[in-house]
Amino acid sequence: MAGEDVIRVSGLYKHYTTVAGTVPVLKDINMTIAIGEFVAIMGPSGSGKSTFMNVLGCLDMPSSGSYVLNGHEVAKLSSDQLARLRNETIGFVFQGFNLLPRADLESNVALPLVYAGVNNGERSKRADELLDKVGLGSFRKSHPNQISGGQQQRVAIARALVNRPRIILADEPTGNLDTATSREIMALFTRLNKEDGITVIIVTHEADIADYADRLVRFVDGRIVHDGVVDHREAGIA
């Protein structure tokens, strides 16, 4: 239900131990994200934003503090439970499209369903539906090297959606794209958020990309220094 928290982070710290000593990366992070929000995360290199995204995606664990994802305290889950929660709750989109070059687009989109044990007929059906959704249905039997970078990112988004996640985590998803194509990709994220109610969390260095979100969170030196509403009128997007 919209308005309920799908992410709740309390007193979260993350540090790494190196030969030179302990390196603190995240420091006392407190945040809630509700179902259906569109959040942009910004900050300079080394600010902790990518580490925070990895923690949200259950790709890395906090050193201390609490992370509750979709009602589950992540630290209390077994590795199998954590993998299942991640696969059922989160779809990932990255700067590099990470498509299998020898597989056609339908097979690329369906890949997460193979790991989920979904039968072949259902895999093809859901992959084709999502390729249609991102405007690439007629290319389902094409290979990644036969389409543009922007189209490859659309395929990556379709793949992120195939397990019907509640959340999309996107790490610099427009970093390899030109301005016009970036706008197309962000329009797609906006539509998924507004029409389908999917929570979208995007890490970006680009202010014009962050302006598509409804909420901006800014990290500096491992801490949140800003968390507020984006004024779309000022951004020129409304």
VENMOZI-V482554 format. One record per helix or strand of 3 or more residues. SS is the DSSP state (H for helix, E for strand). FROM is the first residue (numbers start at 0). TO is the last residue. If there is no record, write none. Layout:
ss,from,to
SS,FROM,TO
SS,FROM,TO
This chain:
ss,from,to
E,4,17
E,20,33
E,37,42
H,48,55
E,63,68
H,73,75
H,78,88
E,89,93
H,104,114
H,119,132
H,136,138
H,143,145
H,148,160
E,166,170
H,178,195
E,198,202
H,206,209
E,214,219
E,222,228
H,231,234
